[in-house]
C-alpha cells in the first residue's frame, strides 16, 4: 500500500478564515476542499497493468483525474471557484481488513468507508493532514438492494451536505468498471470524473436537478442520469448552492497556503489541462484497456470522445474528453465540454510548471512477432507486426501490419494435426458455449462463403444454435471478452475467378496480395451496423441482439446467409436507449439523519 500525505507541520488556525475573510455574512474567500483519495484494491488491480505496473504512473493518472474534477469546480457556470487540495492519496494494493469491499453493495460500502475515513482522519481541522472530504474510488461494480433484488444502475453514493462533518464527509464512486461481457460502463474510463464530481457535489449539499427545484433533469452535472455524452457544466440550481457554501461550510475556508508534498500537486502538474498529457488516445486506451485503441476523430470530441480498436466491432464513447485535449487541427482544446481556443501561455504555480510528459514521441520501431498458425488444412500462418505511439499527439497510420507465412514447420514441430475447417470451428463453438446461451457447442460449426459486401463473413466462426435451425456468429456477444469469434489469421477463405486465393487477415477475407493502408478497414455494411447500433458501451442490463440482427449474423442449415444487408427499418429496435436514460439513478445519495442535523446544526456555520 502506498500512502502519500502532506508534509507541512504548520498548524492551521481555526480562526484564519474568520479574521481574514469575514465581512458580516459576506465571505469572499476562496473555497478549498482538503481532499483525501483512496483507490481500492479492485481498481488498483485494474489500472496498474494499464500503466506498465508502474505506481508512479498510476499516481500521475489519479492526479490527472483529480485535476479534471477541479477544472469542473473552476468552471464559471458554478458561480465561484472551488479548489481541491489533495492532502492524502492511498493506493491499496491489498484491501484493508477494516474496509471490507462487501461485494459492491453501495449502502454498506459507504457506511464502512465513512467509518474508515473518520478513524484515519487526523482529529481537528487545524491539523494540516486533516481532510474535509474523503473520496473512495472503487473498481467494484456497485449495486443497490431494492426489494431484495440487485439494481446495478448505481455508480456512486454520497451523504447530502455531509462535508465538514467527520461522520459523513465521505463519498464513493466507481472507476474502471465493465460488465460481465467486458463492455465498459460509464465509470470505466475518465467519465468516472463526472461521477466523482457529482457525488462530491451531493456532499457539498447539492441535490439532483429537477428534484425539489425547477432545473431541467438533463444536461448538467447534477442530472440524476450519467451517460457518456455531455453534461459537463453546472445548472443554476447547483450554482445557488455553491453561492451559500462560504456561510454554511466553515471547513472549506481554512485552506493552507503551505505547500503539500510535490507528489500530490495536481494543479502544478496539469494546470486544469490534464488532456494535454493524457491525450485522446490515452483516454481511449484507458476506457478499452487496449494499447491499440485510438480516437476515432476530433468531431464532437469535447462532448463525447469516440474510440475504436482493431480487435473490436464498432465504436465506444469515453465521455467528454479531458480538459486540455486537442479538439481541432487549429490547436483548440476541450474545456468543460466545449472546444475553445487554447490559452497562449501555460500557468506557472509555485515551484512546478505544467509540462508535457517527457520521453519519446511518434511511432516506435516495428516489432515483428513469430509465424503463428491454427494448423487448418489448406491455410497458412500469419506474422503480425506492431508498433507503439509515443508522446501526446496521435500518430498517423495504423499500429499493426502483417504478412502471411508458411506454417509447415510450426505444425510439424508442435506435432499438431491439421484440422479441417469444420473441426476447428467445432472446437471454437465448444469454447463459446459457456458465454452464449443460444449456442449448442456439441453440434459443431462451419465457415461461410465469402461475400464482397461483408468481407468478415468468411472469417467468422458460425456455430449451430440450440434450436438446430440455423448457425450463428456470436460476434457481438464476444466483442469485449477477449475471446476471438473468428478463424485465425492465415485461414484460407476464398478463391476468385482469376484464381487468386484469399486468406483471413485482421478478420477480413482479403486477396493474398493485399497490403494494409493507413486506416482501419471499415466496409459499407459495417458502417451501417455501427450507425444503427450506436456506441457499444454497456447498458445496465444484458442487451440481447434483436431477431433481425441475429439473422444478419446467421446462416441457414444450408450455409447460406439469412440476411446480407441492413436496412434502416430492420434495426429500429436494435438502437440502444438515448444516452443516460438507462442510467437514471434517483437515489445515489442519502439524507443525513434528522436528529444528527438538529444536534450539529450550528457546528459548521460561519460565525456572525
N, C-alpha and C positions, 0 to 999 in steps of 0.2 A: 504494500500500500504506500503510495506516495502522497505526502501531505505538505502543502506549501501554505505558510501563514505570513502575514505582515510582520516585519521585524522591529517596528518602532516601539520603544519602551516609554515614550512620552504619553502621559495620561491626558485624555481629553477632559476638559472641564464641562460639567453638565450645564453650566450657565453660559457657555460660549455663545450659543445661538441666541439666548435671551438678551445678553448685553450688546451684541453686535448687530443683530438683525431686527429686533423687535421695535415696532413703532405703533403703539396701541395694538389693534388687532390686525394690522397690515404687516405681514412678514415678507421681506423681499429677498431672503437668502436663496442661494442655490440649494435645491433639494438633492440629497445624496442617499442612496440605498447602499449601506455597507452589507455586502453580499458574500455569503458562503455557498460554494457549489460542491456537490457530492455526485460523482459519477459512479454508479453501482457496478458490481462485478459483471452483470449481464451485458451492460453497454461497453464496459472495458473489453470484454472478450469479443464483442462485435467489431469494435473500431481499431483495436491495436493491430490486427493483421492488415487493415487498410492503410496504416501509416508505417508499414515495414517493421513492425514490432519495435517501434521507437517511441518511448514515453515522452521524450521532448517534443516530438512531432504531434503526439496526441494532445499534449498541453497546448501547443500552438493552435490546434483545431478548436479546442474548447475556448481559448481566448478569442478566436475569431467569432465563435458562437455568441459569447457574452458581449463582445463589442458590437455585434449587429443588433442585439437586444437594446443596447444603449442607444444605438443610432435611431431605433424606433422611438425611444423615450426622449430623444432630442428633436423629433420632428415637430415643426410649427403647429401641426394640427392638434397637438396635445395642449398647447397654450403656454406651457413652461417646460424648461429642460429639467430632466431628472437624470443625475449621474449614477452610474453603477461603479462603486468602488469595491473591487474584489479583495477581501481580506483573508479568505481561505479557499483552497481548492484541494479536494481529496479524490484521488483516483483509487478505486477499490479493486485491487487485483483479486482479492477474496472478499466475500461478503461477510461483514462483521456479525458475530453471533447475536448481538443485541439489536441488529437491524435485519430481521428476517424478511425475505422478499415476499412471502405469503402468496406465491404463485401469481402475483399481479392483481389481487383483489384490492381495488383502489382505496376503499374506506379504511380497511385495516392497515394498509401500507402507509397511508397518510398519517394515521394515528401513531404508528410505530416510528416513522421518520420524525414527526414533531417531537416525540419524546427523546429521540436520539439527538436531535438538534439542540433541544433545551439542555440536555445533560452535558453536551460538549461545548456549548457556547459560554465563553468566559463571562462571569457574572458582572453586571454593571456596565452601563453604556460608556463610562469613561475609559474603559479598557480598550486600547486600540485594536485588540484582536477580536473584540465583540462584534457580532453581526446583527443587523436589523432584520434580515430575511435570509432564509436558507432555501436553496433550490436543489432538488433531488432529480437527477437525470437518470432514467432507467431504460435498459434495453428489454424490459419485460412488456408483454402485450397486456395492458391494463384491461380490466373488466369490472362491471358493476353487477352486484347481485340484486335483481329485481323480481320479486315474487318467486324466489328460489331458482331463477334462471339467470344465466350469464348474458349480460348486454355488453358486446365488445366495442361499442361506438366510442366510449370514453378514451381520451388520450392524456388527461391530466386532472388534477383536483387541487383545490385551494380553499382555505377558510377566508371568507369575505371580511375585509377590514382587519385581518389579524396581525398586520405588520406592527412592530414595536412591542407586541405582547409575546414574551418568550414561548408561551404555550401554543401560540397559533401563528407565529411568523414563519411559516413553512409551506412550501408548495411542491408538488410532484409533477413531472412531465415525462412522457415517452421520448426516447431518442434512439433511432436506429432500428425501428421495429418493422417487420414484414409479416405477412400472413403465412399460413402453413404451406402455401404453394410458392413461397418466395417472392410474392408480389409486394412492392413497397407500399406501406401505409403513408398517410401524410406526415407521420412522425419519423419516416425512415431517414431522410436527409436533413438539410438545413431548414426545411419548412418547420421543423421542430422548434426553431427560434420563435415562431409566431405562437406556438402552443405555450411555450415558457413565458413569453411576454404577456399573453392573455391571462395565464394563471397568476403571474406577479401582479397584474392589474387588479385581479379579484382581491388579492391580499392587501392591496392599497385601498380597497373599498369600492371598486367599480363593479357594477352589475352588467349583465348582458344587455346589449342594445335591444330594445323592444320589450324588456322585462321591467315593468314599473316605470317606464319612460316613453317618450314619443319618438325616439330614434328608430330608423329603419332596421329591420332584423339583419339584413345582409349588407355587405360592402365595407365593413370596418373590422378592426382587430377584435373588438368585443362582440362580434357576431357569435351566436350560440353554435354555429357550424364552423368547421375548419376544413376547407378543401385544399386544392393545390394551385389555386389561381387568385391573385389579387388580395384584397382585404389587408392592406399594408399601411393604413393610416388610421387615425383616431376619429371617432364621432364627436359631435358636440356634447353628448352625454358624458363621455369619458373626459372630455375637456373640463366640464363643470366639476367633476370630482377632483381632477388634478388641481384645479384652482383653489381648493379648500385644504389641500394637504399641509400647507405651511402652518395652518392654525389647528389642525386636528392630529397631526402625527409628528410629535416633537422629535422623535429619534432620527428623523430624516434631515434635521437641521444642524447636526453636530459633526458633519464630515470633517475629518482631519486634513490639514494641509501637509502633514508629514508624508514622505514617500513610503510606498509599500515595497516589498520585495520586488525587484525588477521583473522577476518571472511571472508576477501577477499583473503587470502593467499592460492591460489590453489596449487602452487608448493610445499609449505611446507607441505600441507596436503596429496598430492598424488604423488609428485615427478615424474611426467610424466608416472606414472604407475597406473592410476585410476582403471584398471581392477583387481587389487589385492583386492580392496574393493568392487567395483561393478562387481561382478563375472558374468560368462556366464549366470547363472540362473537369476540373477538380470536384465541383459540386455534383456533376453527373456521375463521376466515379464513386463518390460517397453514397449517392442515392442507390445505385445499382450494384455497389460492391464489385465493380468490374473495371479493371485498368483500361479496357478497350472502349469504355463508354465515352461518348462525345456529345457536345451540344449540337443540336440539330440545325439551329440558325439563330440569328440575332433578333428575329422578328418577335415582338411582344415578350422579349426575354425578361423584362423587369416585372411583368405581370405574371408570367409563368414560363420558366425555363424548360424547354423541350429537350429531352435526352433520348439517345438511342444507342444500341450496341449491336455489333455484327453477329452476336450469338443469340439475339432475341428478336422475336417478331414485334413490330410496332414501335411506338414511342411512349415515353413516360414523362410526367411532369414533376419537376423538382421544386415547385413552388416559385414565388418571386425570387429572382436572382439576388444574391447578397449585394448590399450597398457597395458601390465601387466596381461592380462587374461591368466590363465593356459591353455597351449595348448598340453601338453603331460604328461603322467604318471611319467616322469622323472623330472618334475618340470619346464620345459621350459615355456617361456612366449611369448605372441604376442608383436611384435614391428613393427609398420608400415606395417602390413600385412604379416610379416614373423614370424615363430616360432623359437625363438632363446633361447640359454641358459640363465637362469635367473642370474642377477647380484648377486654376493655373498653378497654384503653389500648394505644396503639402504642408500641413501644420506641424510645427515642432513643439513637443511637450516635454518639459523637464529635460532630463539627460538623454531621452530617447527620441529618435526621429523615425517617422514611418518610412520604411524602405520595403522594397520587394524582396522576396526570398532569394538568397544568393544561390549560386550553383549554375550548372549548365543550362543552356536554352536550345530550343529546336529539337530536331529528331536525334535520337541516339543512332548508333550503327545498327544495321540489321543483325539479328541473331537468328541463325538458321537451326531448326530442330533436326531430328532424325527422321528417316523414312519410316512411316508407320502405316499399318495396313490392317484391314479387317479380315484379310485372307479369304475373300469371296471369289468364287470361280469367275474367270473372265475379267477380273478387275485388276487395278494397280494399287500401288501405295501412294502416299502423299507426304511431301515435305513442306512444313509451314515455316514462314519467316515472320518475325515480329520485331517491332521497334517501339521505343517509348518516347513520348513527347515530354520534353522538359521545359520548365520556365512558365511564365504567366500566360502567354498567348497560345491559342490553338495552332497546331501545326498543319500545314496544307497536306492533303493526301491521306492515304489510309495507313493504319498502324500494322497491317498484315499483308502478306503476299504468300505465294506458294507455287509449287510445281509438282507434277506427277513424277513418280519414281518406280523403278522395278522392285517388286516385293518378293521375288522368288526366294532369295536367301533368308529374308526375315521369317517367312513362313516355315521354311525348312529348318532353320536354326532353332526356332521355338517349338518345332515338331507339332505345329498346328495344322490340323486337317483343313483343307479348303472346303468351305461350306457353300451350298447352293444359296441363292438369294432368298429362297423361301425358308431355309433352315436358319439363316442369320436373322431374318425378320421374326421367326418364331421365338428365338431366344430373347430378342428385344421386347416382344409382346409380353412374355412372362415377367420381365422386369417392370413393364408399365402397369401391369395388372394391379399391383398394390397401391398405385396412385390414382388410377382412373377406374371407377367402379364399373363402367359400362363395357370394359374390355374383357373378353374371355381369353385369358393368357394361354390356355391349353389348346386353343383352336387354331393357332398359327397366324401367319401374316403373309403379306405379299408386297411386290413392287408394282407401282402403277406405270402405265405407259407415259412417255414424255409428251408434254404439251408446251408449245411455244409461248402461249399466253400465260402459262403458270409453270415456269421453269423449275420450281421447287418440288412439283408433284412426284417426279420420278426418283427423287432423292429422299422422300419421306417414307417412313415405315407405316404401313397400313395394317391394322390388327382387326381380327374378326370380333364383332360385338357379341354381347351375351345373347341377344335375341336371334343370332345366327342369320340375320337377313342382310347384313352389309359388312363392309370393312370401314375402319375409321382411323384417321391420323390424329393423335392427341397433341397436336402442336401447341394449342393454346393452353391446355391443362399443364403441360410440362415446361412451358416457356420460361418460368423463373425458378425451376427446381434444380437446375444444373444437370438435368437428365436429357440426353440427346434424343430427339424424336426422329432423327434422320439416319440413313445409312452412312458409313464412314466416307470421308473424302477419298476419292480414288475409285469409288464403286462405279462400274460400268452402268450406263443408264439409257443409251440410245445410239442408233446409227442412222445418219441422214441419207438422203437419196444420192449424195455424192460419195457415199461410203466412208465418211468421216465418223469416227467413234466419239461419243460424248461420255464424260465422266463427271461425277459429283464433285463440286468444288465450292466450299462455303455454302453447302446445302442447295446449290443450283446445278442443274444438269447443263453442262457447258461443253462446247467443242474442245477437242484435245488441244487445239492450237490457241485457245483463248488466253488472253493476258488481262489481268486486272488493271483497271484505270485508277483514277484519283478519287472516285466517290463510291459509296456503298451501292450495291445492286438493289434497286427497288423497281420491280416491274409494275405494269399498269394495274394488274389485278390486286397486287399487294397494296398499292396506293388506295384503291377502292376500299379494301378491307380496313386499312388504317383509318380512313376518313369516317367510315361507319362505326367502327369500334371506339374511336376516340382514344384517350390515354389508357394505357394498360395497367395503371396503378390499381391497387387492391381496393375493393369496397369493404364495408363492414361485415358482409356475409359472403358465402361461397357463391360466386357467379357461375351460372351454367350456360354454355352457348345455346342459343335458341335452335329450333328444329332446322330452319333453313340454313343456318350457319353450319350445323352439323352435316347437312347434306353437301355443303361446299367442301368440307374436309372428308367426305365419304366416297366410297366406291360400292357398286353393286356386287353381287356374288360373281358376276361375270368379269369383274375387274374394271368395268367402265365407270367413269365419273358420274355421280348423281347430279352434280351442279357445277358448271365450269366458269360461270361469270356471276358477279354480284351486281344486282340492280338495286337502285335506291329503295324500292318498295319492299324488297325481300328482307331487309335488315333493320326495319324500323324498330322492332322490339329488341334488337341487339345493342342499340345505343345505350350506354350507361346513364344513370341519372345525372342531372345537372350538377356541376361541381359543388360540393359542400352539402347538398340536400341529404345525401345518405349518411353524412357525418354529423347530423344535428344532435347536439347533446345539451339539453337544457339544464342539466344538474351536474356540471363539472365544478361545483363549488358547494361549500357547506356554510350555513349561517352560524355565527358564534352563539353559544348558549345565552339565553336572556339573563339568567342570574349572574353569569360571568360579566356581561356587559354592565349590569347595574352596579356590581361591586367595583369595577375598574373604569367606570365611565370617564372620570376626570384625570386618570393617571397619566395619559399621554397627550393631553391637550396643551397647547402653548399657553403659558401664564399670561394673564391680562394685566 
